[in-house]
Amino acid sequence: GLATELEAHGADLNDPLWSAKCILSSPHLIRKVHLDYIEAGANIIITASYQATIQGFESKGFSKEQGENLLTKSVEIAHEAREMFLKQHPDQSTPLRPILVAASIGSYGAYLADGSEYSGDYGEAGTLEFLKDFHRRRLQVLAEARPDLIAFETIPNKLEAQAYVELLEECNINIPSWFSFNSKDGVNVVSGDSLIECAKIANECAKVGAVGINCTPPRFIHSLILSIRKVTDKPILIYPNSGERYDAERKEWVESTGVSDGDFVSYVSEWCKDGAALIGGCCRTTPNTIRAISRSLNQYYPAP
């Protein structure tokens, strides 16, 4: 829910860079939102690099080197937020409650900013080598910034998952990563590819530490967890959106189509029983959502 909160704090994200625009214009806002989520109980904060790409920055007139520096800055901002929190609360990071920074890598469709991360239809660009060339340097730069984790998010098709697996091996990335897919029917990923086939690709890569679902309505999560469990013993992570529908033409979320924080959190114990190991929120969720999830998890898994 990073972009949701940035907009709540006055950021104008009507831009192909989306929340990555704030790396340029208002890094202090990103830092504040990261802090808000940590204070709400988040164990993992995700950088503002979902829609940040070297190619996207170049389209705005930046050099390749400047684009790489901005990617690095997205991780640095998250590190700064964590350091600020720990300076104020030195006893709040423990082995049972770590605070980790995950560098976000959005799909090629996120760079296009035309809603195609919700369809997986890349047209002529949908080749393995094209996608590897597109993501390669971005992955290397973000890994060099030393995040704790790398989050491959909102993966809309099997081809992009395969591209990521090959890049992790070819670039010798040794930072733990997760793969999260998105679905609009509770069975397949948004392209129509089988979720089970996609999860198999992630499962077969030793560099992928967890597999799951993000930016998907809460009502679909139960069946999707069960599908993933069929093909992996790796931890399953889920961070759904609010259930609202994204209108790609208007580039906005359709209000009154989602669920309240209370309804969202009512699913948490079910997801735990299904086998989810990490639970959070994606688009249109807020620190209050995370706070409520944290309370629910503390009841489900009482402290020893």
C-alpha positions in Angstrom: 0.0 0.0 0.0 2.9 2.4 -0.5 1.3 4.4 -3.3 -2.0 4.6 -1.4 -0.3 6.2 1.5 1.9 8.5 -0.6 -1.3 9.9 -2.2 -2.9 10.3 1.2 0.1 12.5 2.1 -0.4 14.7 -0.9 1.8 13.1 -3.6 0.6 13.3 -7.2 1.3 9.9 -8.7 -0.4 10.5 -12.1 2.8 9.6 -13.9 4.2 6.6 -15.7 6.8 6.3 -12.8 3.9 6.0 -10.3 5.3 5.8 -6.7 8.8 5.8 -8.1 8.2 9.5 -9.0 8.6 10.3 -5.3 12.2 8.9 -5.3 12.9 12.1 -7.4 10.4 14.6 -6.0 9.8 13.7 -2.4 12.0 11.0 -0.8 11.0 12.3 2.6 7.4 11.2 2.0 8.6 7.7 1.1 10.6 7.6 4.2 7.7 8.7 6.3 5.4 6.1 4.8 8.0 3.3 5.4 8.1 4.5 9.0 4.3 4.5 9.3 4.3 0.8 8.2 7.1 -0.2 10.6 5.3 1.5 13.5 2.1 -0.4 12.5 4.0 -3.7 12.9 5.3 -4.5 9.5 8.3 -6.9 9.5 9.0 -6.2 5.8 8.9 -2.9 4.0 9.0 -2.9 0.2 11.0 -0.2 -1.6 9.5 2.3 -4.0 11.1 0.7 -7.0 8.2 -1.4 -8.3 7.7 0.9 -11.3 11.3 2.3 -11.2 13.3 1.1 -14.2 16.4 2.5 -15.9 14.4 2.7 -19.1 11.6 4.6 -17.4 14.1 7.1 -15.9 15.8 7.5 -19.3 12.4 8.3 -20.9 12.3 11.2 -18.4 15.6 12.6 -19.6 17.9 11.0 -17.1 21.2 9.2 -18.0 21.6 5.5 -17.4 23.9 6.2 -14.5 21.4 8.6 -13.0 18.7 6.0 -13.4 20.9 3.4 -11.6 21.5 5.9 -8.8 17.8 6.4 -8.3 17.2 2.7 -8.1 19.9 2.5 -5.4 18.3 5.5 -3.6 15.0 3.6 -3.3 16.8 1.0 -1.1 18.7 3.6 0.8 15.5 5.4 1.7 14.0 2.2 3.2 17.3 1.6 5.1 17.1 5.1 6.5 13.5 4.6 7.7 14.5 1.4 9.5 17.5 3.1 11.1 15.3 6.0 12.2 12.8 3.6 13.8 15.5 1.5 15.6 17.2 4.7 16.9 13.9 5.6 18.5 13.0 2.1 19.5 16.3 0.2 20.0 14.6 -2.9 21.5 12.1 -3.4 18.7 14.1 -5.5 16.3 14.6 -9.0 17.5 15.0 -12.5 15.9 11.2 -12.9 16.5 10.4 -9.5 15.0 12.9 -8.6 12.4 12.5 -5.5 10.2 13.6 -6.3 6.7 13.9 -4.3 3.5 12.7 -5.9 0.3 13.7 -4.4 -3.1 10.7 -4.4 -5.3 10.9 -5.5 -9.0 7.7 -4.9 -10.8 6.9 -6.6 -14.1 7.5 -5.3 -17.6 3.8 -4.4 -17.7 4.3 -2.1 -14.7 6.9 -0.1 -16.7 4.5 0.2 -19.6 2.0 1.8 -17.2 -0.9 0.7 -19.3 -2.4 -1.8 -16.9 -0.8 -4.8 -18.7 0.6 -6.2 -15.4 -3.1 -7.0 -14.9 -3.3 -8.9 -18.2 0.2 -10.2 -18.9 -0.3 -9.4 -22.6 3.0 -7.9 -23.8 2.5 -8.4 -27.5 5.7 -8.5 -29.5 7.8 -7.8 -26.4 6.7 -11.1 -24.9 9.9 -13.1 -25.5 12.2 -14.6 -22.9 15.3 -12.8 -24.1 13.6 -9.4 -24.3 12.3 -9.7 -20.8 15.8 -10.8 -19.5 17.5 -7.9 -21.2 14.9 -5.5 -19.8 15.3 -6.6 -16.2 19.0 -7.6 -16.0 20.7 -4.3 -15.1 17.9 -3.3 -12.8 18.2 -6.5 -10.8 21.9 -6.1 -10.6 21.7 -2.5 -9.3 19.1 -3.3 -6.7 21.0 -6.3 -5.5 24.2 -4.2 -5.2 22.3 -1.8 -2.9 22.1 -4.6 -0.3 18.5 -5.1 0.5 17.6 -8.0 2.8 15.3 -9.5 0.2 14.3 -9.1 -3.5 10.6 -9.0 -4.2 9.5 -10.0 -7.7 5.9 -8.7 -7.6 2.7 -8.9 -9.5 4.1 -11.4 -12.0 1.4 -11.8 -14.6 2.6 -14.7 -16.7 4.8 -17.8 -16.8 7.3 -16.3 -19.3 8.3 -13.5 -17.0 8.7 -15.9 -14.1 11.1 -18.0 -16.2 13.0 -14.8 -17.2 13.5 -13.9 -13.5 14.7 -17.4 -12.6 17.3 -17.4 -15.4 18.5 -13.9 -14.4 18.9 -14.9 -10.7 21.2 -17.7 -11.9 23.1 -15.8 -14.6 23.7 -12.8 -12.4 24.6 -14.9 -9.4 22.2 -13.1 -7.1 22.6 -14.5 -3.6 20.0 -12.3 -1.8 16.9 -14.3 -0.9 13.9 -13.5 -3.2 10.3 -14.1 -3.4 8.0 -14.5 -6.4 4.4 -13.2 -6.1 1.9 -13.6 -8.9 -1.5 -12.0 -9.4 -4.9 -13.5 -10.3 -8.3 -12.3 -11.2 -10.2 -15.6 -11.1 -8.7 -17.5 -8.2 -7.4 -20.2 -10.5 -4.9 -18.8 -13.0 -2.5 -15.9 -13.1 -3.9 -12.9 -14.9 -2.6 -13.9 -18.3 -4.5 -17.1 -18.1 -1.3 -19.2 -17.5 -1.7 -21.9 -14.8 -0.8 -20.7 -11.4 0.4 -24.2 -10.6 2.8 -24.1 -13.6 4.1 -20.7 -12.5 4.6 -21.8 -8.9 6.5 -24.8 -10.2 9.0 -22.5 -11.9 9.6 -20.6 -8.7 9.8 -23.8 -6.7 12.5 -25.3 -8.9 14.8 -22.3 -8.3 17.0 -22.5 -5.2 17.4 -18.8 -5.1 13.6 -18.2 -4.6 12.8 -18.5 -0.9 9.1 -17.9 -0.9 6.2 -18.1 -3.4 2.9 -16.4 -3.3 0.2 -13.9 -4.4 -0.1 -10.1 -4.4 -2.5 -7.4 -5.7 -5.4 -9.9 -5.9 -8.8 -9.6 -4.3 -9.0 -11.3 -0.8 -11.8 -13.5 -1.8 -9.5 -15.5 -4.2 -6.7 -16.1 -1.8 -7.9 -19.3 -0.1 -8.0 -21.3 -3.4 -4.7 -19.8 -4.6 -2.9 -20.8 -1.5 -4.2 -24.4 -1.8 -3.0 -24.5 -5.5 0.5 -23.3 -4.6 0.8 -25.8 -1.7 0.3 -28.6 -4.3 3.7 -27.8 -5.9 6.0 -26.3 -3.2 7.1 -26.7 0.4 8.5 -23.2 0.4 6.9 -20.5 2.6 3.8 -19.0 1.0 3.3 -15.3 1.2 0.1 -13.4 0.4 -0.5 -9.7 0.3 -3.8 -9.0 -1.4 -5.2 -5.7 -2.5 -8.3 -4.2 -0.9 -10.5 -6.1 -3.5 -11.1 -2.9 -5.5 -10.9 -3.1 -9.3 -8.2 -1.2 -11.2 -9.5 0.7 -14.3 -6.5 0.7 -16.7 -8.0 3.2 -19.1 -8.8 5.8 -16.3 -5.6 4.7 -14.4 -7.4 4.7 -11.1 -9.0 2.3 -8.6 -12.8 2.0 -8.7 -14.0 2.8 -5.2 -16.8 0.9 -3.4 -15.7 -2.4 -5.0 -13.4 -3.5 -2.1 -13.6 -4.6 1.5 -13.1 -2.8 4.7 -10.1 -3.4 7.0 -12.3 -5.4 9.2 -13.5 -7.6 6.4 -9.9 -8.0 5.1 -8.6 -9.0 8.4 -11.4 -11.5 9.0 -9.7 -13.7 6.4 -6.3 -13.8 8.2 -6.9 -16.8 10.4 -8.3 -18.8 7.4 -5.1 -17.9 5.4 -3.0 -19.1 8.3 -4.8 -22.4 8.4 -4.4 -22.7 4.6 -0.6 -22.4 5.1 0.3 -18.8 4.5 3.5 -17.9 6.3 3.8 -14.2 5.4 0.7 -12.0 5.3 0.4 -8.3 4.3 -1.4 -5.8 2.1 -0.9 -4.5 -1.4 -2.8 -1.7 -3.3 -5.4 0.3 -1.4 -4.4 -1.1 2.0 -3.0 1.1 4.7 -0.9 1.0 7.9 -4.2 0.4 9.7 -4.6 -2.8 7.7 -1.2 -3.9 8.7 -1.9 -3.0 12.3 -5.0 -5.1 12.3 -3.2 -8.0 10.6 -0.5 -7.9 13.2 -3.1 -8.0 16.0 -4.8 -11.0 14.3 -1.6 -12.9 13.9 -0.6 -12.2 17.5 -3.9 -13.9 18.5 -3.3 -16.8 16.1 0.3 -17.2 17.1 0.5 -16.1 20.8 4.0 -15.1 22.0 5.8 -18.0 23.8 
